[in-house]
Amino acid sequence: MSEVSELFDQMASRFDADEWGGTEATMEFNITGDDGGTWTAHIEDGSLRVEEGPAEEPTMSLTCSAEDFVKIANGELNGVNAFMMGKLKIDGEMSLAMKLQTLLS
């Protein structure tokens, strides 16, 4: 199993319903390069469910390389800096992207 896949497998256990309030969202993660793929995280009814594959109607889409995604998750690369440097692309609701670090590390 790749490091990227492991991060998505662990995402639900890192989800804190209190921190995300009453958020209802579908987030699509497009991870490019080696070990890449597409995953979708659904937040609804105070829980998070992750599945492999694209979202039908994502609230937010994130695109970055597998290498940078792992660096962000490990705290080696700041997500905001990655966005400003063009290493991370966000489409849709930016406020969701600002909370993602809590799901990754």
C-alpha positions in Angstrom: 0.0 0.0 0.0 1.4 3.4 -0.9 1.9 6.2 1.6 -0.8 8.2 -0.1 -3.3 5.4 0.2 -2.4 5.0 3.9 -3.1 8.7 4.5 -6.6 8.3 3.0 -7.2 5.1 5.1 -6.3 7.0 8.3 -8.3 10.1 7.5 -11.6 9.0 9.0 -9.9 8.2 12.4 -8.5 11.7 12.4 -11.8 13.4 11.8 -13.1 15.5 14.8 -16.8 16.3 14.3 -16.6 19.1 16.9 -13.8 20.8 14.9 -15.7 20.6 11.7 -19.0 21.8 13.2 -22.0 21.0 11.1 -20.0 20.8 7.9 -21.7 18.9 5.1 -19.2 18.5 2.1 -17.8 16.3 -0.6 -14.1 16.8 -1.1 -12.3 15.3 -4.1 -8.5 14.7 -4.0 -6.7 14.4 -7.3 -3.2 13.2 -6.5 -0.9 13.1 -9.5 2.3 11.2 -10.2 3.6 7.9 -8.8 1.2 6.5 -6.1 -1.4 9.0 -7.2 -5.1 8.5 -7.8 -8.4 10.1 -7.0 -10.2 9.8 -3.6 -13.4 11.4 -2.3 -14.1 12.3 1.3 -17.7 12.8 2.3 -18.5 14.7 5.5 -22.1 14.3 6.6 -24.0 13.7 9.8 -21.0 14.3 11.9 -18.8 11.6 10.3 -16.3 11.3 7.5 -16.2 8.5 4.9 -13.5 8.1 2.3 -13.7 6.2 -0.9 -11.4 5.7 -3.9 -12.7 7.4 -7.1 -13.9 10.8 -8.2 -16.8 12.7 -6.7 -20.0 13.4 -8.7 -20.4 17.0 -7.4 -17.5 18.0 -5.2 -17.9 20.9 -2.8 -14.1 21.3 -3.1 -11.4 19.7 -5.3 -7.7 19.5 -4.5 -5.0 18.7 -7.0 -1.4 18.1 -6.1 1.5 15.6 -6.6 1.7 12.6 -4.4 5.1 13.8 -3.2 3.8 17.2 -2.1 0.6 15.7 -0.6 2.8 13.4 1.6 5.0 16.4 2.6 1.9 18.5 3.6 0.6 15.5 5.7 4.0 15.1 7.4 4.3 18.8 8.1 7.3 19.2 5.8 5.4 21.6 3.5 2.8 24.2 4.6 -0.4 23.8 2.6 -0.9 27.6 2.3 2.7 28.0 1.0 2.1 25.0 -1.4 -1.0 26.8 -2.7 0.9 30.1 -3.2 3.7 28.3 -5.0 1.3 26.6 -7.4 2.0 23.2 -6.0 -1.5 22.8 -4.7 -4.6 23.7 -6.7 -8.0 24.2 -5.0 -11.3 24.6 -6.8 -14.5 25.3 -4.9 -15.0 26.1 -1.2 -11.6 27.4 0.0 -12.8 27.3 3.7 -12.7 23.5 3.5 -9.2 23.5 2.3 -8.1 25.6 5.3 -9.2 22.8 7.6 -7.6 19.9 5.8 -4.4 19.7 7.8 -6.5 18.3 10.7 -7.4 15.3 8.6 -3.8 14.7 7.4 -1.7 14.8 10.5 
